[in-house]
Amino acid sequence: MGIRYEPITAFIMAGGLSSRMGEPKAFMQIAGKSMIDYAVAQAHSVAEDVFVVGDKIMYGAYGRIVTDIHEKCGPLGGIHAALTRTKTEFNLMLALDTPFLTRNILHYLNEQAQKAEKTVTVPKLSNGYNPLCAIYRKDFLHRAEGALLAGNYKIDSLFLEGDTLEITEAELLMQRFDITMFQNINTPEDFAIASNRKPDLNA
């Protein structure tokens, strides 16, 4: 009999200003689908309950909306709002602009998170952490709240040694994951490169 995992809630972080892109990234299309559509499909591949953290007018058609309590505090403000709303112990925080993430990587992160006694489970590649493709236990809320009140908006600084499960690039490669799936699309140049690929949730 396999391990029975606890339910997980997914939150799509859609609150960014897309300043480097020059237009809302959510509705830009790759292979005929918008990035928000890819993110919703990714979220539903691992979680039954899916929320969008962002503007109700812009994103209300894509699911239930969560709005920041601490405004203009970047992604940490979104994570804080999500954990305030959640009813589950485990919570996937998912960037809007990573359309190449697959079902398999999201399930792998969930499995590792649920087996570990850690507050955060996060991929760490050679260029750093991926805090918006990571799983947070609800208790991270208190850490986020304290940081926001102190004016510290850097998520990485809250990944405490001994309480963070780092999924390293070496581990991902050993598991035969293609680490280019973590590519963020932040600029027109990123988008031009991404347009030559077709996202595949089941890859």
N, C-alpha and C positions, 0 to 999 in steps of 0.2 A: 504494500500500500504506500503511495507517494505521500510526500509532505503536504499538509493542508496549509495553504497560505492565507493570511488575513486579507480582508478587502483592502484595496488601495484606491485613493482618489487622485485624479490627474488634474493639474492646473496649467493651462496654456498662458504664458506670460506675453501679453499683447499690448502692454502699456507704453512701450518705447515710442520716441518721437520720430524715429527713422531719419534723423538729421543727416547722417552720412549718405543715405540713399537718395534723399531729396523728394521722396514720395512714400506713402504708406506701403510698407513691405507686404503687409497681410494680403493684399489683393493683387500683387504681381504674380504672373502665371509662369509656371514651368511645366512643359509638356501638357498644356491644356488645363491645368488645375492651379488654383491659387495656393499660396503658402499657408493661409489659414485653413484651407481644406485639408492639406497634408497634415498639419498639426492636429486637427480634430481626429483624423483617422488614426494617427499614431497614438494619441491619448486613449481612444476607445479600444485600441488593440490590447491594452493592459489593464484598463480601468473601466468599470461600469459607470461610475459617476465622473463626469468631466465638466470643468468650469473654465471660463475664459476670464483672466484677470485683465481688465481693460475697460474701455469706454462702452457704455450700454448702447448708445446710438450706433456706434460703428460695428459692434460685435454681437449685438443682441440676437441676431438671426442664427448665430453659430452655437448657442448654448446658454446656460445660466452664467450670469455675470457676477464677478467679484470686483469691487472697487477698492483702491488703496485707502487705508486709514491714515497713514503717514504719506502725504502726497509729495511728489517730486523728490523721492528718495531712491530712485533707480530700482533695479530688480529686487533688492532686499525689501523694499516697501511692498512689492508684489508678493514675495514669499510670506512676509508677515501677514498680509491680508488673507492669503490663502489658508495659512495655518489657523487663523482666527475663525475661518469659515468651516474648516473640515470637521468631519465626525469620525474619521478613521485615523488609526495610528500611523499608517504609512501613506506618504503623499509624494507623487511624482511632480516635479516642477519641470516644465518643458518649454523651451524657447519656441518662439513663433517661426524662426528663420533657419531651422535645421531640417529641411524636407527630406534628407537622405537617411535619416534614422530609420531603423527597421524594427519590426515587431520583436525579432529575436534579441536585439540588444536591450530593449526595454524590459522584456521578460527576464533576461539575465540579470539586469540590475535589481529588479524586484526580488528575484530569488536570493541574490547575495545579501540584500538588505534585510530580508526576513530571517535569514539564518544568522545574521550578525547581531551582536549586542552593541550596536553603534547608533548614534543619533543621526548621522549623515552617511549615505553611500554615494560616492561621486567619482566619475571617471577623472583620471589625471593623466593627460598626455604630455608629450615633451614640451608643449607650449603652455602648459598649466592646467588648472582645474576647468571642468565644465559644469558650473553650478546650476545651469538651467537644462541639464539632462541628468538630474540627480534625484535621489529619494531621501526625503526628510521625515523623521519621526515628528509627531505633533509637538513634542517637548522643545523642539528647536524654536518654537514661538517665543519662549521666554528669553532665549539668547538674542533673537532678532529684535525683540522689543527693547532690550537693554541697549543694544548697539545703536538703534535708531534714535533713542532718547539722548544718547551720548554724541550723536552726530557722526557716527561711524557707519558708512554705507558700504564698506568693502566686505563682500560675502566671504571671500577666501580667509579673511582674518578670523572668522568664526568657526573654521574647521579645526577643531582642537585635536592635538596629538593624543592618541589613545581613545578618542571618541569618534573618529572618522574612519570609515572604511574606504580606502583609496583603491579604485580599480585602475591599475596602472596600464600604460600602453603595452608593456610587455605581456601582461595577462591577457589583454584584449587580442593581441596578435596570436598568442598561444591558443586562444579559443577560436581563432580563424575569423575574427571580425575585421572588416575593412574600416580602418580608422578614418578614412576620408569621409565617412558618413557623418562625422561630427562637424563638417564644414558649416560655418555660419555665413549667411549672406547679408553683409552689412553695407556694401558699396555697389555702385553700378558695375565695377570691374568684377566683383564677386558674382554678381547676377549674370554677367555675360559668360563667365566660366561655367556656372551652374546650369545655364540654359542648354549646354551641350550634353547634359546628363538627364536621365529619366528616373525620378524617384520610384522605388519599388519597396513597399512596406514589407513584402514577404521575402525579400532577398536574403 
